[in-house]
Structures are given as C-alpha cells and as structure tokens.
Amino acid sequence: MAHAPLSAGPSPQRTRQAWSVLVVSTLAFTVCFMVWMMFGVIGIPIKKMLNLSSTQFGLLTAMPVLTGSLIRVPLGIWTDKYGGRIVMAVLMAVTVPAIWMMGYATEYWHFLTIGLFVGLAGGSFSVGTPYVARWFPKNRQGTAMGVYGAGNSGAAVNKFVAPVLLVAFGWTMVPHVYAAIMLGTLVLFWLFSYSDPAHLVPSNVKFTDQLKALKDPKVLKYCQYYSIVFGGYVALSLWMVQYYVGEYGLDIRVAALLAACFSLPGGVLRAIGGWLSDKYGAHSVTWWVMWVSWICLFLLSYPQTDFSILTVDGPRTFHLGLDVYTFTALMFILGIAFAFGKASVFKYISDDYPANIGAISGIVGLAGGLGGFVLPIAFGALMDLTGIRSSAFMLMYGVVWVSLIWMYFTEVRRTDVMGPANAPAARAVR
C-alpha cells in the first residue's frame, strides 16, 4: 500500500486508516485482556468448589498468564514478518474454542490445561504494539501505544461483567459469553483493520538476528521495569477480588467493583502515560512511577495489627491497619502509577529500537507476563506460609526496591529527572 512520504505528511486516507487500526486494535486487546483475567473472578467459586489452597488458587489464576507470556516473543517476531492484522486475527480465532470449553471443566487439571490455551489471548499485546506503532510518526508513537495499551482495562471490564453473569447464571455462563464476545470482536477487527507491506521486516532477517537484542543490558533493564508495572498489574488484578472477600468480608460483586478501582485506571490511563512519555521522556516518567509505587506498597504492606501498651493507667490495646476506603484509595493511586509506567517502558523501546519494535516488545512483554505468572503463585505461597494477606504487597515492595536501585546507578546519578529538555540526556546514559 503506497502512501505519501513523511516529509509531505500522511494523506487523509492514511490518517483515517491509522486511526481505524488503532481503535479496532484497542477494542480487540481489551477483549483479549478481559478473557485473560477471567480467573480473577470465576476462580473464587472454583476455589470453593474444589477446596483449593491459596497456592493452588494462585497457580490456577496464573496458568493463562504463563502461555500468554511465553508466546509473546514469537508473536512479536511473526508480527514483524507477517503483519499484525493476520497474526492478531489468527490468535483470536484460536482462543474461541478453548474459552467455550472452560464452562465444561470439572477437575482441577481441566482448568489448568484449558487455562493454558485460553492464555494465548494474553499474547495479543506484543502483536498490537508494533502493529499500531508503525501506523504513526515517531513523535506520536508513545501516545498511540499508550492508547492501545489502555486495552489493559479489560481487567476492569472483567470485574464489571463476570460477577453479574456469575450471580445471575452461575460461573459456567461466563466463559460461554466471553467466547461469543471474542468471536464478534474478531469479525469487527477483520472488517476495520488494514495491512501495509512497508511495515514488514525484510524476509532475509532471521529469528536469530532479531533475538540478538537479548544480549543488550538495556533490554534486561526494561524487562525488570516491566515485570513490575505490567506483571504487578496482572498479578494484583487477579488477586484483588479474593483479597477483598477474605480481608474485608465483602460480597463478590462489591469486591469486584472495588478491585476495579485499581484495574480501571491501571488500563485506561496508560494513554496519558504515553502522552507524558512523549513530552517529558521515558526516563523521567518511569523514575517517578517507581517512587510512587514504592510509597504505596510500603503502606499497603502493613498487616492488620493489634498491640498493647503499658500506660500509667494499665495496659491499653490499639489497632493499626488500613480500612477498606484507605486501602482502595492507595490501590487507585498504584493503578495510575502502573498505567504511566507501562507506557513509559514502551516509549524507551520505540526510542531505542525503532526498527525492531516487534521483537523487543515481545521480549519485554514476556518478562512482564512472567512476572504476572510468578507473582500470584508467590502471593498464595506466602499467604499459606505466613497467614498474612498483605505479604503480597511486602513482596512487591521488595521488587520495586530492585528497580529503583538499578535505575539510580544506570540512569539517575548522571541525569536531571525534571523537565522535557533532559529526555535526550536520559537516553544518552542508558
């Protein structure tokens, strides 16, 4: 498909196609993410039905995240080679039968096995990111990828839709409705998306050539950042409904609604994070994201505590702990920070690897997804081991520390982190 050179500006037809691709791809990603997070709600009645431990529940919720993560690198490479339109369509089509079959599972191993196939939907991120980015000029790629990444809000959509279906018809209705939604979205995506042969990586480029970027220490650093802002987002989106039910004794519908206060800004506001990254630079945004996350997780880590103090009038007992309103407010702020961070990490990638976005985004997305796989299992194991629900936040607090220290020594010591004029300096020291 021929189009006007960059110096002349994109043609009206080209602009219209670019926006159509962005809108329909974002819709597809939202539905894929909604399906990917399905166990975050239906896992609660399944846990009760199968009498699962917290660790087993963590594994159940994490299983779709595993395949959605592992498939990201090949999907990113195939997107570079074959184009995002065909890869996304095939991916969505493959998941439909697996989603439908979930409603007929009865044993623990059934759910784990089918969950692996349902999890393929999570790989859609590394397809849509390069597909969408290449339709826009470099100075708008951060915003475009941020808008697409707002499809993460599918995690919140799941918390609005699934509890209603669950209470009205039982949990088995949820995968059946989700399979129908995925099929309808696939049709819309195919009708309103476009292909551009100019976006393809030349056929003489081999998989091994694209994967050589793994030797780059900057890629490893971006993987670490993304394992927090995306992996942590996925893990907490899966974990929060049952956390509210267990910690505060809430009904599943109220718990899901409050949990959406984290998931919704964590997805929708990614677009603003993309705009901020375009304006101030990926480094500045990421640095502040890490500090805000660190403060929120420190406060969230404190368990419900009763302690006694000997006073002149005798022993007095005090209670220290977050009430449900303060907890939800902190989760809301954390969701905003993660949303900005998810966008800023991919701005790093579009700045540093413009010709290889697909492969690099696949690698970094893999790291983020693996974080989303490991963390729920670790949450469950820590809870079984300690009996403290807030141990999940203690673990994430430690992980954020690692990123802050790494970022300080590789970027911050020689960089002013305030102001748009310093974005080139930030890139120079990475």
N, C-alpha and C positions, 0 to 999 in steps of 0.2 A: 504494500500500500504506500504509494508515494505521498509525500507531504512537503510543505514548504520548509526551506532551510531555517535554522534557528535565527539567523540574522534578520530574516524578514518577518519573523514572528509566526506562530502557528495559525493556520487557516481556521475560519469559523467551524468548518466541518470537523477538523482535527480537534478543536477545543470541545465541541459537542460530544465527540466520541470519547475523549478523555474523561469528561465528567460522567458520561453514561457508564463507562468501565468502572470508575471509582464508586459510584452509587450502588451498582448491582453487585460489585465485588464485596463491598462492605456489608450488604444485606446477606450475601452468601456466607461470609465469615461469621456474622452474628449468629446465624442458624447453626453453623458448624460448631461454634463455641457453646451454644446452648445445649446441643446434643452431647458435646464433650464433657460438660459439667453435670450431666443428668444424675449421676450417682450422689451428688451433693444433697439432693432432696430424697429421691426414691431409695437411697441407701439406708435411710433411717428405718422405714418399715421392714426392709430386707434384713437389716441387722437384728431387729426384734424377732422376725420370723425364723431366722437361722441361729439365733442366740450367739452372735459373734462377739468376740472381744474387741477392745479398741484397736489393737494391732491388726486384727483381721478386717475390721471396718476400714482402717487406713489403707490396707492393701486393695480392698475392693474399690474404693474411690480412686486409687492411684493407677489401677490397671489400664484404663483407657488413656491415661496421660503417658504411659510408657510407650505404646505404639505411636501415639501422636507425636512423641518426641523423636523416637528413633527414625521415623520416616521423613523427618524434616530435611535432613541433608540431601538424600536422593531426590526429594521433591523439588528442592531449590535448584538442584543441578538440572533436573528434567525441565523445569520452567525456563531456565536459560537456553536450553537446547531446543525444546519443542513449542514453547509458548505457554503463557499462563492460562489461556482460555481453555484449551483442550485438557490440560493437566487438572485444573480445578473441576471441570465437568466430570471427568472420569472418576476423580476422587469422591465427589459427592454421590455419584451413582453407585459406587461400590459399597458405600456405608448403609444405603437404604435397607437391604435385606437384613443386615445384622441388627440394625435398630429395631426393626419389626420383631425379630426373633427374641429379643430381650424380654418381651412380655410373656413368653412361654417358659422361661428358665425357672427351675425349682431348686436346684442344688447349688452349693457354693461354687463348685468348679464350673458349673454352667455360666454363672455370672462372670467369673474371672475370664473364661475363654471368649465368650461373646463380647465382653468388655474390650478385649484386645482388638477386635475388628471394628467395634464402634469407635474406638480411639483414633482410627485413621482420620476421622474428621478434624482432629486437632492439628494435623499436618497442613491444613489449609493456609495457615499463616505464612509459611515460607513459600507458598505459591503466589498468594495475592500481593505480598510486599514488593517483590521485584516487578511483578506484572503491572501493578498500579504505578510504581515509581517511574517506570520508563515512559509513561504517557505524559509526564510533566517535566518542565525545565528544572535544572538543578536547584535553583533558588526557591522552588516550591515543593521539592520532593519531601522535605521534612513534614510539611503540612499535609501533603497527600497521604503519606504513610501513616501520619497520626490519625487522619480521618478513617482510613482503612482499619487501623488498629483499634479504633473505637468499637469495632465488632466484638471486642472483649466483653462488651456489655451484654453479650449473650448469656454470660454467667448470671447477670441480674434478671434477664428475661426468664431464664430457667426458674429463678426463685419466685417470680410472679405467676408463671403458668403452671409449673409442676404441682405445687401444693393445692391449687384449685382442682386440678384433674384428680389428684390423689385422694382428696377428701370426698369428692363427688362420685368417683367411679372406681377407686382403688388404684394402687400403684401400677398395675399392668396396663392401664389405659395410657399412661404417659409415653412409653416407647412407641405405641401404635400411632398416637397423634404426632409424635416427633418424626416418625418415618414419613407420614403424609406431608408434613411441613417441609422436610428435606427434599422430597420429590418435587413439590411445587416450586421450591426455590431453585432447584436445578433447571427447570423449564424456563423460569424468568431469567436466570443467569445466561443461558444459551441464547435467548432471544435478544438480549440487550447488551451483550459484550462484543468485543471486536478483537481482531488479531492484527499485528503489524510485524511482517517478516524482518524489518530493520531492527527489532528488539532482540532477535535471537543471537546467541553466541555462535560464531562460525563453527561449522561442523567438524573442522580439524582440531578443535580444542577437546582434549580428553578429560574424563572424570578426574584422573590423577593430577592433571595440570591445575584444575580448579581447586582441588583439595590441598595443594601445596601451601595454601594460606594458613593451614593449621600450625605451621612452624612459626608463624608470626606471633610474638608475645602480646601484641596489641589485641589480636583476636582472642587470646586466652583471657585477657583482662575484661574485654567486653562480655565474654561468656560469664565471668564471675558477676559482673554488674547485673546481667540479665537473669541470672539464676535467682536473684533477689527480687527484682521489680516485677518479673513475669512469673518465675517459679513460685515465689512467695504469694503472689496474687492468686495463682491457680490453687495452690495448697490451701490458703485461707478461704477461698470461695467454696471449696469442697468441704471444709471443716467447720465453718461458722454456724450453719444451721443446727447441727447436733451440739455444738458448743453452747449456743443459746438455750437449747432444750435442756441440756444437762446442768449448766451453771446457774441458770435463772428460772428453770422450770416453766418455760413458755410453751404455748401451743405451737405446733409445727408451722401453721400459717403466719402467726405473729413472728416466730423465729426467722422464717424465710424473708419476711418483709424487712426486719431489722438487719438481717445479713445483707440484703440488697443495698443498704446504705453504704456498705464497703464496695460491693461488686459494681454498682452502677457508676459512681464517679471514677472507679478504677478502670472502667472501659470507655465511657463517653468522653471524659476529659483528656483522653490521650491526644485528641486532635489539637487541643490547646497546648499540650506539651510539644507537639510537632511545631506549632507556630512559634512558641518560645525558643525552641532549639534553633529554628531558622534565624531568629532575631538576635539571640544572645550567645549562641554556640552550644554545642552538645556538652562541653565540659562544665560550664557554669551551671546549667540546669541539673546535671547529674550530681554535682557536688552538693547542692542544696537539697536535692531529693534524699541523698544518703543521710544528711544530718537530721532532717525532719523525721525520716523513718526511724533513725536511732532513738530520738527522743520519745516518739510514740511507743515504740516497742519496749523501751525501758519502763514506761508507766504501765503498759499492758501486762508486763511480766509479773507484776506484784500479785501474789495469790491472796485470796480472802483469808484474813488473819485475825484471830482473837488473841490479845495479850494482856497480861495482868501487871499492874504496877503497885508496889507497896507505897502507900501515901501515909501521911500523919494520921489519917482517919481510918487506916486499914487498907486492904487490897482493893483496887479498882480495876475493872476489866474494860478494855476498849476494843472496838472493831475497826479494822483498816482494810479497805478493799474497794474496788470500783463498783458503783451501782450500774444498772443496765443503761442508763442515759449517758453517763460519762464514758462508759465502755464503747457505746455506739458512736459517740462523738469522736473519740480517738480513732476508731476504725474508719470513720468517714474521712478524717484527715489523712490517715495512712493510705486509703484508697486513692486520694488525689495525688499524693506523693508518688505512688507506684505508677499511676497513669502518666504523669510527666516523665518519670524515669524510663518507662517502656519506649516512649517516643524519642527521648534524647539518646538512648543507646543506639537506636537505628539511624539517627542523624549522624553519629560517629561513623557508622558503616557506609552511608551514602557519601560522606565526605572523603573517606579514606580509600574506598574500594568501588568507585563508580562503575567500573567495567565488569565487576564480579559480584554484584549485589546478591544475586540468587544463591550462589554457593556460600558466601559469607553469612547471609541472613539465615540460611539453613543450619549452618554450624552453630551460630549464636542462639538461634531458636531451639536447637537440640539441647544446648546447655540449660536454657530456661525451662524447657519442658522436663528435662531430667530432674531439675530442682523441684518442679511440681509433682514429680513421681516420688522422689525420695522423701520429701518433707511430710506428706500425710502419713506415711508409714512410720517415720520418726516421731511424729506427733503422737500416734497411737501407742508406740512402744514406750515413749516417755511417760505417757499417762498411765499405762499399765504398771510401769516400774515405780513411779513416784506417787501416783494418785492425785497429782496436781494438774488441773486442766491448763493453767496458764504456763506450764512448762513448754508449750508450743511456742509461745512468744519469747520465752527465755532463749530457746534455740535460735530463733530468727534474729534476736538481738545480737547474739554472738556472730552470726553470719554477716550481718551488716558491719560489725566492727572490722572484719577482714577486708571488706571492700573499702572502707574509709581509710584504713592504714595503707592499703595498696595504692589507692588513688592519691593519697598525700605524697608518698615517696616518688611516684612516677609522673605526677602532673602538678600538684598544688604548690610544692616548695618553690618552683620557679615561675609560678603563674599567678597573676591577679585574677581572682574569680568574679570580679564585678565588672559589668559593662560590656556592650556588644563589641567594642573596639578590640577586646582581648581574645575574641574567639580564634583568630589566626595564631596567636601566641600559644593558646591551649593546644591546638593541633600540632604545633611545631615541637612541643616537648614530649608528645606521646610516643 
